[in-house]
Amino acid sequence: MAAKIRKGDRVVVISGRDKGKVGEVLGVNPSEGRATVRGVNLGKRHQRQSASQQGGIITKEMPIHLSNLAVADPKDDKPTRVGFRFEGEGEDRKKVRFAKRSGDMING
């Protein structure tokens, strides 16, 4: 089955303390059903100093459950459902994702 939310997608948080925020998906973990989104679900981590990184308390994005995310419509950044359709004919036929709200194709 093709994934509805993929790395690089623009998503909207639909529930939780970050509701309404829009961000780009940095990574998806399908086995846990979670994704990391830029600027969403920020948490504090105590980081030990290493040769390449300064120690201290750092802020980083923590994974958020996929059920709390919806793909943003390419037209107006509002949450939309994702559909699949085939475009092209014969050997050029390709399965693409589209926003059910506006019908526009979703890049990625």
C-alpha positions, 0 to 999 in steps of 0.5 A: 500500500502506498503511504499517505504521508511521506518525507518532504510532505507539507502537513497540518497538525489536526489535534494536540497542543500544536493544533493548526501548525503547518510544517514539513515532514522530516521523516516517517516511521511506519512501524510505529505510526509516527512522523517527525515534523519541522517546528512541531512537537518540540521537546527539550533534551539533555545533550552530553558534550561530544567532539562535534556538538556542544553539551547542554539542553537542546530543543528538538522535534519529537515524533508525532502520531500520524493520526494527528497529521493531515496533508496540507492542500497545495492550494490553501494549506488547509487539511485534506484527505489523500487520494490515488489515481493513475495518470498517463497511458501505457508504459508512461502510466504512473500512480500519483497522489492528489488532494481530495479537497481541490483535486490538485496533485501532491508533489513527492 
